[in-house]
């Protein structure tokens, strides 16, 4: 069987085309909205006790949000109705009104309370009696 130059050229061209079509390329993903960020583990959580609000024990700093990030609170639980959530000095969630409990705002970790970049998330007990109140709070960091 005699092969012509044309057939050899065609075989070579098809081989190169097949090689390019099967070669892999870099995968690039683009987020549709706010991207979860801050390293390999953007999740955060805290738990503890808060005392009466007229003492230094009445305010607990949970976290300070890094510049260029926001912190999204997805879950907040406490057995009392007296704990408030603050962003710096601004009250975001009035615990005395039982907003979180009555509306199930944080049910099943589905809350979405955004804490702005560079501010501190705090829990405060300024409403009630002596004693300590337990809390648990969780969320994640994201790009604004």
PLY file of the C-alpha trace (Angstrom):
ply
format ascii 1.0
element vertex 144
property float x
property float y
property float z
element edge 143
property int vertex1
property int vertex2
end_header
0.00 0.00 0.00
1.37 3.33 -1.04
0.72 6.42 1.09
0.91 9.82 -0.44
2.23 12.98 1.13
-1.33 14.29 1.25
-2.50 11.34 3.36
0.48 11.68 5.73
-0.18 15.40 6.12
-3.87 14.77 6.78
-3.08 12.12 9.40
-0.60 14.46 11.13
-3.09 17.36 11.10
-5.88 15.19 12.53
-3.54 13.87 15.24
-2.57 17.39 16.31
-6.24 18.49 16.32
-7.22 15.47 18.39
-4.38 16.19 20.84
-5.50 19.79 21.33
-9.13 18.80 21.81
-8.25 16.25 24.48
-5.77 18.43 26.38
-7.00 19.98 29.62
-7.24 23.67 30.31
-7.34 25.69 33.54
-10.69 25.75 35.30
-11.91 29.22 36.24
-14.89 29.82 38.53
-16.69 33.08 39.07
-18.95 33.57 42.11
-22.49 34.70 41.39
-22.75 36.73 44.60
-20.80 37.33 47.79
-17.97 34.83 47.99
-17.14 33.00 51.18
-13.56 33.86 51.99
-10.86 34.27 54.66
-8.60 31.32 54.15
-9.43 27.66 54.16
-11.95 27.82 57.00
-14.20 30.91 56.91
-16.52 29.53 59.63
-16.53 30.94 63.15
-18.47 30.21 66.33
-18.44 31.24 69.96
-20.15 30.21 73.17
-19.98 31.25 76.77
-21.70 33.12 79.56
-22.81 36.75 79.83
-23.39 38.39 83.22
-25.47 41.44 84.15
-25.07 44.48 81.84
-24.15 47.12 84.40
-20.76 45.46 84.89
-17.96 44.74 82.44
-19.13 41.11 82.47
-22.39 42.22 80.81
-20.70 42.75 77.41
-18.84 40.03 75.54
-16.87 40.81 72.38
-17.46 37.89 70.02
-15.28 38.90 67.08
-13.86 41.87 65.22
-14.51 41.62 61.50
-11.33 42.01 59.40
-11.15 44.85 56.87
-12.44 43.79 53.46
-14.73 41.12 54.97
-18.18 40.89 56.50
-19.29 38.38 59.10
-22.65 36.74 58.53
-24.39 35.43 61.65
-26.29 32.28 60.71
-27.14 30.92 64.15
-27.75 32.38 67.60
-29.14 30.48 70.55
-29.72 31.34 74.18
-32.14 29.97 76.77
-33.03 33.50 77.89
-34.71 36.45 76.21
-32.39 39.07 77.65
-29.32 39.05 75.39
-28.87 41.72 72.70
-26.54 41.58 69.66
-24.53 44.70 68.86
-22.39 45.83 65.93
-20.03 48.18 67.75
-22.40 50.47 69.69
-25.42 49.87 67.43
-27.97 47.37 68.71
-28.88 45.03 65.83
-31.02 42.54 67.66
-33.03 43.38 70.74
-33.06 40.22 72.84
-35.67 41.64 75.21
-38.21 41.67 72.35
-37.43 37.99 71.67
-37.12 38.75 67.95
-34.82 35.83 67.24
-37.00 33.33 69.11
-40.44 34.52 68.05
-39.63 34.84 64.34
-37.30 31.83 64.25
-34.79 34.15 62.59
-31.92 31.75 63.26
-33.79 28.44 63.01
-31.64 25.60 61.64
-28.66 27.94 61.10
-30.46 29.81 58.32
-30.03 33.33 59.71
-28.42 36.09 57.69
-27.44 38.97 59.98
-24.52 40.85 58.38
-21.84 42.44 60.59
-19.94 45.13 58.69
-16.20 45.23 58.01
-14.00 46.62 60.80
-16.71 46.46 63.49
-17.01 44.26 66.56
-19.86 41.85 67.18
-20.90 41.96 70.84
-23.44 40.27 73.08
-24.88 42.33 75.91
-27.17 41.60 78.86
-28.54 44.90 80.08
-32.08 43.81 80.88
-32.19 41.37 83.69
-31.13 40.03 86.94
-28.06 38.63 88.57
-26.51 35.49 87.20
-24.92 34.32 84.01
-26.71 33.59 80.75
-25.43 31.07 78.22
-25.19 31.76 74.49
-24.03 30.10 71.28
-23.45 32.04 68.06
-22.06 30.98 64.68
-21.53 32.23 61.15
-19.03 32.72 58.36
-16.83 35.39 56.82
-17.56 36.62 53.30
-16.48 39.32 50.90
-18.91 42.25 50.89
0 1
1 2
2 3
3 4
4 5
5 6
6 7
7 8
8 9
9 10
10 11
11 12
12 13
13 14
14 15
15 16
16 17
17 18
18 19
19 20
20 21
21 22
22 23
23 24
24 25
25 26
26 27
27 28
28 29
29 30
30 31
31 32
32 33
33 34
34 35
35 36
36 37
37 38
38 39
39 40
40 41
41 42
42 43
43 44
44 45
45 46
46 47
47 48
48 49
49 50
50 51
51 52
52 53
53 54
54 55
55 56
56 57
57 58
58 59
59 60
60 61
61 62
62 63
63 64
64 65
65 66
66 67
67 68
68 69
69 70
70 71
71 72
72 73
73 74
74 75
75 76
76 77
77 78
78 79
79 80
80 81
81 82
82 83
83 84
84 85
85 86
86 87
87 88
88 89
89 90
90 91
91 92
92 93
93 94
94 95
95 96
96 97
97 98
98 99
99 100
100 101
101 102
102 103
103 104
104 105
105 106
106 107
107 108
108 109
109 110
110 111
111 112
112 113
113 114
114 115
115 116
116 117
117 118
118 119
119 120
120 121
121 122
122 123
123 124
124 125
125 126
126 127
127 128
128 129
129 130
130 131
131 132
132 133
133 134
134 135
135 136
136 137
137 138
138 139
139 140
140 141
141 142
142 143
